Amino acid sequence: NFRKDIRNVAIIAHVDHGKTTLVDELLKQSDTLDSHTQLAERAMDSNALEKERGITILAKNTAVSYKGTRINIMDTPGHADFGGEVERIMKMVDGVVLVVDAYEGTMPQTRFVLKKALEQDLIPIVVVNKIDKPSARPEEVVDEVLELFIELGADDDQLEFPVVYASAINGTSSLSDNPADQQPTMEPIFESILEHIPAPVDNSEEPLQFQVSLLDYNDYVGRIGIGRVFRGTIKVGDQVTLSKLDGTTKNFRVTKLFGFFGLQRQEIQEAKAGDLIAVSGMEDIFVGETVTPTDAVEPLPVLHIDEPTLQMTFLVNNSPFAGREGKWITARKVEERLMAELQTDVSLRVEETDSPDRWTVSGRGELHLSILIETMRREGYELQVSRPEVIEREIDGVKCEPFERVQIDTPEEYQGSIIQALSERKGEMLDMTSTGNGQMRLIFLVPARGLIGFTTDFMSMTRGYGIMNHTFDQYMPMIQGNIGGRHHGALVSIDTGKATTYSIMSIEERGTVFVNPGTEVYEGMIVGENSRDNDLTVNITKAKQMTNVRSATKDQTSVIKTPKILTLEESLEFMADDEYLEVTPESIRLRKQIL
Ligand code: GTP
């Protein structure tokens, strides 16, 4: 018995391959009422940070209706810091729609999410998008996709994926790879979903099992648990039991249920096996918990939540310039905001400290915490943050630190420098395989501490061709001493006072600064280097324009145009222990600590 009226899919794509455009077009062409109004509303309040970074941060749910079948489409974040969330989303759905750019083909970043999907035995559909591009090479791209599937260990069912060629932007698609065959409809995509993605099993007569996979919060109804009804039926007014993660149970009455319609949520009275819904009425409902009937308590296996491994101090801005730019600057406001974040972000921890104006905030990694900081800044908050530190833990009397499993895909000419750099950072290589076409895959176990500051190094080491993903592996006994690595530096322009941070490849010895191509060095800049064991500051007293030289000394410099302005995470990597970032709605400045 199957719920033929439902399909649950997750949509995955590399940045900019057209996921959002495609989902919007599916919504437009579906029989979902008001889809145009909803799209206009979403365009207005969509997350600016997501747009800028080109990454999906918030998992979003869009439900479209096609020929009487409801298709729930879960948007999936693509970064390793959100690996736990990706895994939970993959458990809610029965298939995935992989969107691939018809010119760029498979990008290694897609791999991380696709691998999780294949591991869950999900059935894929491939949409080769942007077929309208003159440079499109659909045939080769499909071959690449096939290779990737094989490499990731796809089984026979998964390898028989249907391919639809589309131009999401034009609202056209076709089963043929000839751009001339494009039809002004998304029907082939809808039909492939209905035909290939399995409908959920209908066991709605059995006892209820609803599991919370994501959290949301809203001022009117409080905490909301989003998840899938895996079995049975849930109704408003039902007396149910919530099995908590700690093994205890709590009874509650279902006060509100929400279904997804287009981009909106609407109250519903009942939901059945296979439905993706949101439930409110239980104040401390949490990810992984199961709702069952009071007389048939049978929790589902606990879902994976990533452990926080990195912490930072957040404090009220006490710099001399405090309060000039921010709207929300007081300890009370900052604390309220952090607490609100906890309502929905399960990998985040916020702890009070001895002072009422500072908190220890722990999260999954640099990106995870940076996104919180950036979001607060954009909302008008002003604060300071310290250098990130890994979280140590005592296990059986042994001091331990977090280790990450790092997977690197790189052209083989860079493997030597990567292996060297990671061994300096106390990484242990677990595996090395050739993946064909001159590409290597390297797997390391690295103390999380050793990864702070590594991304920038890695990118320059591999000239941007390397792909690195890392996920928390386990806590292991602490490695003694400093974890070395390439030295980092930050260039802080004091003449503008704007403290733009630029990147430096390394400072090999006092006075000589090797800069990344793209870095501008000029008089009046302070070059601050920080490594674990020695900090130094070099004042650039004289800057000379020189070409073809990639080193700068106190009175000599190389200048290559367009300096790269570092992202917040990169700035965090460059911070010294006695520095903090002053974060305001207008800017992010690196300052000496005046705690
Ligand atoms: P993120 O959510 O930011 O990861 O990106 P995305 O995958 O959702 O991509 P998005 O839909 O934002 O599209 C990225 C860019 O590609 C936009 O500028 C789109 O206008 C463009 N685009 C999307 N679909 C097509 C297409 O079919 N053809 C062409 N030529 N451009 C497209």
Boltz pocket constraint, residues with backbone or C-beta under 6 A from the ligand:
constraints:
  - pocket:
      binder: B
      contacts: [[A, 13], [A, 14], [A, 15], [A, 16], [A, 17], [A, 18], [A, 19], [A, 20], [A, 21], [A, 22], [A, 50], [A, 51], [A, 54], [A, 55], [A, 56], [A, 129], [A, 130], [A, 131], [A, 132], [A, 133], [A, 166], [A, 167], [A, 168], [A, 169], [A, 170]]
      max_distance: 6.0
